[in-house]
Amino acid sequence: MIYFIYILIGIAIFSSYRLLVGPTIQNRLVALSSVSVIFIVILAIYSIQNRNIFFLDLSIAFLLLDFVGTIAFTKFLGREDFK
């Protein structure tokens, strides 16, 4: 199970490259969302592995915040005065 977490951390590092270098703001937004989902999955796996429900609740809260933040930022990008 710990190897799966290491693989996910490696994928997050590769996705963070797109976050830093991405040619457009939309690419960076998708990379940020994917990195945050990867870390939420890592937190959920840690919660299940250690049988601690607190971290699972925390991962659900982070997932909801990530979703709301992504929707809000795409609404911001869709405004006419931003372009």
Residue frames as a rotation matrix with the C-alpha (Angstrom) as fourth column:
MET 1
0.570 0.821 0.000 0.00
0.821 -0.570 0.000 0.00
0.000 0.000 -1.000 0.00
ILE 2
0.409 -0.488 -0.771 2.89
0.192 -0.780 0.596 2.35
-0.892 -0.392 -0.225 0.72
TYR 3
-0.647 -0.645 0.406 4.23
0.506 0.035 0.862 1.81
-0.570 0.763 0.304 -2.80
PHE 4
0.021 0.756 0.654 0.95
0.972 -0.167 0.162 3.06
0.232 0.632 -0.739 -4.22
ILE 5
0.807 0.220 -0.548 1.32
0.424 -0.862 0.278 6.26
-0.412 -0.456 -0.789 -2.18
TYR 6
-0.149 -0.938 -0.312 4.86
0.156 -0.334 0.930 6.72
-0.976 0.090 0.196 -3.51
ILE 7
-0.566 0.025 0.824 3.59
0.816 0.161 0.555 6.27
-0.118 0.987 -0.112 -7.07
LEU 8
0.516 0.834 0.196 0.90
0.841 -0.536 0.068 8.89
0.162 0.130 -0.978 -6.46
ILE 9
0.549 -0.408 -0.730 3.49
0.200 -0.784 0.588 11.32
-0.812 -0.469 -0.348 -5.08
GLY 10
-0.574 -0.778 0.256 5.57
0.395 0.010 0.918 10.80
-0.717 0.628 0.302 -8.23
ILE 11
-0.206 0.596 0.776 2.55
0.954 -0.055 0.295 11.49
0.218 0.801 -0.557 -10.42
ALA 12
0.773 0.489 -0.404 1.85
0.594 -0.782 0.189 14.64
-0.224 -0.386 -0.895 -8.39
ILE 13
0.008 -0.855 -0.519 5.41
0.180 -0.509 0.841 15.83
-0.984 -0.100 0.150 -8.97
PHE 14
-0.738 -0.250 0.627 5.03
0.628 0.088 0.773 15.32
-0.249 0.964 0.092 -12.72
SER 15
0.218 0.896 0.386 1.69
0.931 -0.310 0.193 17.14
0.292 0.318 -0.902 -12.67
SER 16
0.605 -0.041 -0.795 3.21
0.447 -0.809 0.382 20.02
-0.659 -0.586 -0.472 -10.74
TYR 17
-0.607 -0.784 0.127 5.58
0.499 -0.252 0.829 20.52
-0.618 0.567 0.544 -13.67
ARG 18
-0.395 0.560 0.728 2.54
0.792 -0.194 0.579 21.36
0.466 0.805 -0.367 -15.81
LEU 19
0.620 0.607 -0.498 1.35
0.783 -0.525 0.335 23.62
-0.058 -0.597 -0.800 -13.01
LEU 20
0.203 -0.637 -0.744 4.55
0.317 -0.676 0.665 25.65
-0.926 -0.371 0.065 -13.13
VAL 21
-0.761 -0.648 -0.036 5.27
0.122 -0.198 0.973 25.57
-0.637 0.736 0.230 -16.88
GLY 22
-0.080 0.829 0.553 1.77
0.814 0.375 -0.444 25.35
-0.575 0.415 -0.705 -18.38
PRO 23
-0.805 -0.308 0.507 1.38
0.575 -0.613 0.542 27.57
0.144 0.728 0.671 -21.44
THR 24
-0.314 0.763 0.566 -2.16
-0.096 -0.618 0.780 28.68
0.945 0.190 0.267 -20.56
ILE 25
-0.612 0.159 0.775 -4.02
-0.781 -0.277 -0.560 29.42
0.125 -0.948 0.293 -17.36
GLN 26
0.522 0.848 -0.093 -6.48
-0.834 0.531 0.154 26.63
0.180 -0.002 0.984 -18.16
ASN 27
0.301 -0.510 -0.806 -3.65
-0.002 0.845 -0.535 24.07
0.954 0.163 0.253 -18.23
ARG 28
-0.748 -0.613 0.257 -2.46
-0.210 -0.148 -0.966 25.31
0.630 -0.776 -0.018 -14.87
LEU 29
-0.180 0.779 0.600 -5.96
-0.983 -0.166 -0.080 25.09
0.037 -0.604 0.796 -13.43
VAL 30
0.728 0.416 -0.544 -6.33
-0.463 0.884 0.057 21.47
0.505 0.210 0.837 -14.53
ALA 31
-0.104 -0.853 -0.511 -2.89
0.132 0.498 -0.857 20.63
0.986 -0.156 0.061 -13.15
LEU 32
-0.726 -0.115 0.678 -3.71
-0.590 -0.405 -0.699 22.26
0.355 -0.907 0.226 -9.82
SER 33
0.297 0.920 0.254 -6.95
-0.953 0.268 0.143 20.33
0.063 -0.284 0.957 -9.63
SER 34
0.632 -0.087 -0.770 -5.24
-0.159 0.958 -0.239 17.04
0.758 0.274 0.592 -10.45
VAL 35
-0.510 -0.856 -0.080 -2.48
-0.023 0.106 -0.994 17.59
0.860 -0.505 -0.073 -7.87
SER 36
-0.531 0.358 0.768 -5.03
-0.841 -0.331 -0.428 18.42
0.100 -0.873 0.477 -5.20
VAL 37
0.617 0.767 -0.176 -7.11
-0.750 0.641 0.165 15.33
0.239 0.030 0.970 -6.04
ILE 38
0.208 -0.632 -0.747 -3.98
0.026 0.767 -0.642 13.17
0.978 0.114 0.176 -5.85
PHE 39
-0.799 -0.543 0.259 -3.18
-0.213 -0.147 -0.966 14.48
0.562 -0.827 0.002 -2.39
ILE 40
-0.068 0.857 0.511 -6.79
-0.997 -0.070 -0.016 14.00
0.022 -0.511 0.859 -1.33
VAL 41
0.689 0.264 -0.675 -6.56
-0.370 0.929 -0.015 10.36
0.623 0.260 0.738 -2.43
ILE 42
-0.323 -0.876 -0.359 -3.30
0.086 0.351 -0.932 9.99
0.943 -0.332 -0.038 -0.49
LEU 43
-0.706 0.120 0.698 -5.01
-0.675 -0.412 -0.612 11.40
0.214 -0.903 0.372 2.59
ALA 44
0.407 0.912 0.048 -7.94
-0.904 0.395 0.166 9.01
0.132 -0.111 0.985 2.17
ILE 45
0.431 -0.336 -0.838 -5.62
-0.050 0.918 -0.394 6.01
0.901 0.211 0.379 1.77
TYR 46
-0.690 -0.709 0.142 -3.74
-0.125 -0.077 -0.989 7.07
0.713 -0.701 -0.035 4.90
SER 47
-0.321 0.670 0.669 -7.04
-0.945 -0.273 -0.181 7.35
0.061 -0.690 0.721 6.76
ILE 48
0.693 0.610 -0.384 -8.16
-0.614 0.779 0.130 3.88
0.378 0.145 0.914 5.72
GLN 49
0.110 -0.747 -0.656 -4.78
0.049 0.663 -0.747 2.34
0.993 0.049 0.110 6.43
ASN 50
-0.857 -0.503 0.115 -4.58
-0.051 -0.139 -0.989 3.76
0.513 -0.853 0.093 9.97
ARG 51
-0.216 0.886 -0.411 -8.31
0.802 0.401 0.442 3.34
0.556 -0.234 -0.797 10.68
ASN 52
-0.653 -0.004 -0.757 -8.69
0.505 -0.747 -0.432 7.00
-0.564 -0.665 0.490 11.61
ILE 53
0.130 0.846 0.518 -11.97
0.984 -0.047 -0.170 8.53
-0.120 0.532 -0.839 10.45
PHE 54
0.407 0.018 -0.913 -10.80
0.265 -0.959 0.099 12.12
-0.874 -0.283 -0.395 11.04
PHE 55
-0.595 -0.730 -0.336 -8.51
-0.147 -0.313 0.938 12.13
-0.790 0.608 0.078 8.01
LEU 56
-0.633 0.468 0.617 -11.28
0.772 0.438 0.460 10.75
-0.055 0.767 -0.639 5.83
ASP 57
0.493 0.814 -0.309 -13.55
0.797 -0.564 -0.215 13.62
-0.349 -0.140 -0.926 6.90
LEU 58
0.125 -0.556 -0.822 -10.73
-0.043 -0.830 0.556 16.03
-0.991 -0.034 -0.128 6.24
SER 59
-0.845 -0.447 0.293 -10.20
0.231 0.188 0.955 14.63
-0.482 0.874 -0.056 2.74
ILE 60
-0.106 0.889 0.446 -13.91
0.994 0.093 0.051 15.03
0.004 0.449 -0.894 1.96
ALA 61
0.613 0.295 -0.733 -13.78
0.425 -0.905 -0.008 18.65
-0.666 -0.307 -0.681 3.13
PHE 62
-0.343 -0.817 -0.463 -10.69
-0.136 -0.444 0.885 19.32
-0.929 0.367 0.041 0.98
LEU 63
-0.727 0.125 0.676 -12.40
0.649 0.446 0.616 17.72
-0.224 0.886 -0.405 -2.00
LEU 64
0.376 0.925 0.053 -15.43
0.915 -0.361 -0.179 19.98
-0.147 0.116 -0.982 -1.63
LEU 65
0.454 -0.288 -0.844 -13.20
0.058 -0.935 0.350 23.05
-0.889 -0.208 -0.407 -1.28
ASP 66
-0.677 -0.728 0.103 -11.24
0.094 0.053 0.994 22.04
-0.730 0.683 0.032 -4.38
PHE 67
-0.373 0.625 0.685 -14.44
0.926 0.299 0.231 21.59
-0.060 0.721 -0.690 -6.37
VAL 68
0.668 0.660 -0.344 -15.87
0.661 -0.739 -0.135 24.95
-0.343 -0.137 -0.929 -5.31
GLY 69
0.127 -0.719 -0.683 -12.56
-0.067 -0.693 0.718 26.69
-0.990 -0.045 -0.136 -5.97
THR 70
-0.771 -0.399 0.496 -12.28
0.405 0.293 0.866 25.20
-0.491 0.869 -0.064 -9.44
ILE 71
0.045 0.876 0.481 -15.83
0.998 -0.059 0.014 26.22
0.041 0.479 -0.877 -10.33
ALA 72
0.694 0.205 -0.690 -15.28
0.380 -0.918 0.110 29.74
-0.612 -0.339 -0.715 -8.99
PHE 73
-0.250 -0.879 -0.405 -12.05
-0.059 -0.404 0.913 30.15
-0.967 0.252 0.049 -10.93
THR 74
-0.697 0.057 0.715 -13.59
0.691 0.322 0.647 28.94
-0.193 0.945 -0.263 -14.18
LYS 75
0.493 0.870 0.020 -16.44
0.862 -0.486 -0.143 31.43
-0.114 0.088 -0.990 -13.67
PHE 76
0.429 -0.433 -0.792 -13.80
0.055 -0.863 0.502 34.11
-0.902 -0.259 -0.346 -13.20
LEU 77
-0.661 -0.735 0.151 -12.03
0.153 0.065 0.986 33.06
-0.735 0.675 0.069 -16.40
GLY 78
-0.379 0.596 0.707 -15.31
0.922 0.306 0.236 33.10
-0.076 0.742 -0.666 -18.31
ARG 79
0.359 0.515 -0.779 -16.03
0.477 -0.818 -0.321 36.76
-0.803 -0.256 -0.539 -17.58
GLU 80
0.713 0.006 0.701 -15.88
0.678 -0.258 -0.688 39.16
0.177 0.966 -0.188 -20.50
ASP 81
0.903 -0.359 0.237 -13.80
-0.374 -0.927 0.021 41.86
0.212 -0.108 -0.971 -18.80
PHE 82
0.510 -0.753 0.416 -11.04
-0.113 0.421 0.900 39.35
-0.853 -0.506 0.130 -17.97
LYS 83
0.342 -0.349 0.873 -10.30
0.838 0.534 -0.115 38.67
-0.426 0.771 0.474 -21.65
